């Protein structure tokens, strides 16, 4: 048995019907490591991180997360999910609950933390993401950037070991992107293990230890942000970078 | 002559009240049981299990596709042949509960399906159990879609309860049949019977309308 990381893909394949969306993925993420995943749309990067918390299931290969093998009958998926925060592109806050209730729902019902304690922790977290004055606001009363920050606080409320971000700023107006990225940088700097699907290369340069470039379901290239941005090794990554960095 | 008829009708007042009582009690019990059962069936109908879902779907189609009068006859007259003896009231409750559950099942299932998958994924991702996802995330949002037609369905079921008079239950409709034998003015008698149903149903109709307006304004954020 080789040494395992926090997240370990070994020869993972996945199909949607006849389409091979993940091709022989092998990738290991160490504890406290921040990995940015990028690539053209349809390259399988969202699918890749959705597999980690079982929102998608894999066809073959091994995926071991926090020492537990996915798809193994001995793995309690619901339990494992409590250790993995997931931030969605479209936020997916609960519209019928306030910001504070969004943050405290899982700690109260899953972690069984007493309500008053959970609410105090929730207020602290919302303050940390700069929304101390929005605890009682409903998602519809918040801007996109504020909603995404609540969503990040909602994940942090579970004190996860891993945080996954699926294009967290893609649905935001440009002026709101930095407020979300700032929060993500702060989370990264506290030593969270993170996988982030994003095209925000400034974020990648600032906090990522590694950039993984995917195309057509396969990992084409992977390296430090410096290597990847200044000296991309493949034609496909060069073509991709020239498109996103042109402006 | 109309004066005499009215006097005679006034004498039937206690009977009419009892009939109204039977209609209300029968409807109330069936609606409460039918709602509980309907929500359970609706949740199972949209749950992962294909077999359970299609069995429920087939049963709902069967019940929705046959006349309620026929269903009552089957329960009251045919079941005893199989050794299951039921009094008329119990038979009425069973038939009406079953009918209510089937309609409510479809309403609830439609409501659950209307909740965006992202909501379920968010709940899944934070480790909520199946029941917690339903109770905390899916149902509160589904209620926005469910409530107006649910209350509307209650009105239909209260009116459908008149069919139980066919198996001899003295509900409001049967009181009408009894009274009209003494007071030969069908128009007047059944006008009053109809009025009785309307008095029970009208508040619900108003409630359904108000709910519909409130849900339309709420943009998905329903405070329950």
Interface residues (C-beta under 8 A of the other chain):
Chain A: X53 X54 X55 X78 X79 X81 X82 X84 X85 X86 X88 X90 X92 X93 X94 X95 X96 X105 X106 X109 X110 X138 X139 X140 X154 X155 X158
Chain B: X116 X118 X119 X121 X122 X123 X124 X125 X126 X127 X128 X129 X132 X136 X137 X140 X141 X219 X220 X221 X222 X223 X224
